[in-house]
Amino acid sequence: MVEMTGGCQCGRVRFRAAIESPEAYLCHCRMCQRAVGNVSIAFVNLPQAAVTWEQEPDWYESSPIAKRPFCSKCGTPLGFRYNDSDKCDLHVGAFEEPGYFVPKFHFGVETMHEAWLDTKDLPRYRIEDNPATVERWMKAIGKLPD
């Protein structure tokens, strides 16, 4: 078991999670796509008892069967939970070390956007290779973000 931490973009909502396995999955269902405005969500599924919220998130009842934790200050979506389950899902990207997790399956494949699955041959650009972005960050905080 590994204890990992994470939270929202602004840092108001933080959590600790006891992780049994690095296994994660991608959800492609329309509810999740709409919840984050993206083509899929990378999730880690774990018992609710394995998650300790250092600051309780806000909750959005996204359907009659589920709700989603988020930060009302910065808007970061953090996960998903069925109302009748003792399990929950946290967004891989909300963890401090998202690279620890490995995708093991796809869910909600009936609305999967295949074109977004294999992007390894697309051109790649680093933030520091975009002068306008670098200039914005330097003016704002004097460095590139972590």
N, C-alpha and C positions, 0 to 999 in steps of 0.2 A: 504494500500500500504506500502511496505517495501523497503527501499533502501539498496541494497547489492553491495558489491564490489568484484572484482576478477581480474584475469590477468594470465599472463604466468609464467612459472617456474622461469625465471631469474628476473622478475619484470620490464622489460623494457616496456611491453604493459600492461596497466591497464585500467579497465573500472568500471563505476558505472551503476547500472541498477535499475529501478523502477519496482518492482515485485508485480503484482496484486494477484498472487496465488502461492502456493507451488507446483502446479501440474507440473509434468515433464513427459517425455516419453523416451522410448528406441527405437532407430532406428537400424534395422538389415539389411538395404539394402547393396548391395555389394559396392556401391560408398562410403558409410560411413565406412564400414569395411576396405576398402583399404585406405581411408583418414587417419585413425588413427592406422592401423595395428592391429585391434582388432575385436572381434566378434560382438560388438555393440557399440553404443554411447548413453550416457544419455544426453538428451537435455532439455532445458527450452525454450519454444517458447514465444516470446514477440514482441511488436511493436518495430521497429527500433528506433522510437522516444523516447523509454524508455531507450535506451542505450546511455551513454556518454563515448566516448573513451578519457581517459586522455592522452594517447599516441596512435595515430592511428596505428592499426595493419597493417601488410602486407596482401595482398589478393592474393589467388590462384584461378584462374578460373578452377575449378575442372570438369566442363562440360559446354556444350553450354547454359545451363539454370541456372547455379548457381556458386557461389564463396564461398570461405572459408577464414575467418580471421585466421592469425597465427603470431607468432613472428619469424622473420628471424634470430634473434640472438640465441635463444635457441631451436627453432623448435616446440614449443608448439602449437598444433592446438587448436583453441578457439571457433569455431562455424561453422555456415552454413547460407547462405542466397540465396533465389531464386532471380534472376535478376529482375523479374517483380513484386516483392512483397514488401509491407511496413512492413512485419514481418521479424524476424530473429530468429535463434536458437543459444543459447550459451551453451557450454558444462557445465554440472553440476559440473564436477571436476575442472573447472576454477574458480569457486566461492570460496571465503574465507570460507563460511559455507555451503558446499554441503549437509550436513545433514538436512538442512531446507527443501529440496525438496523431493517430494514423487512421485514415478512412478505411472502413471494412465493408460497408454496403451502402446502397442507395435506397431511399424510401420515398413514396409518393411519385413513383416513376411515370404514372399516367400523364403527368404534366411536366416531365423533364424536358429541358431544352438541350438537346444533344450537342448543338454547336458549341456550347460552353464547357463541355466535359474535357476535351483534349485540346488544350491551348499551348502545348509545349513548343510548337513551331512558330508561334507569334513573336514578333520583335519584342525585345525587353529594354526598358529604360529605367535608369536609376533617378531618384529625386535630384541628386546633385548634378545630373546631366541636363536639367531644365533651368536655365538661368533665371527666368521669371519667378519660378517657384522658390529658388534659393534666395533671391532678392527679397521676396515677401517675408520669408522666415527670418532672414538676417535683420530686416527692419523691425520685425515684431518682437523677436526674442534673442537676437544675436547669435543664433546657431540653428542647425537643422533639428527637427524634433527627434526624440528617441523612438 
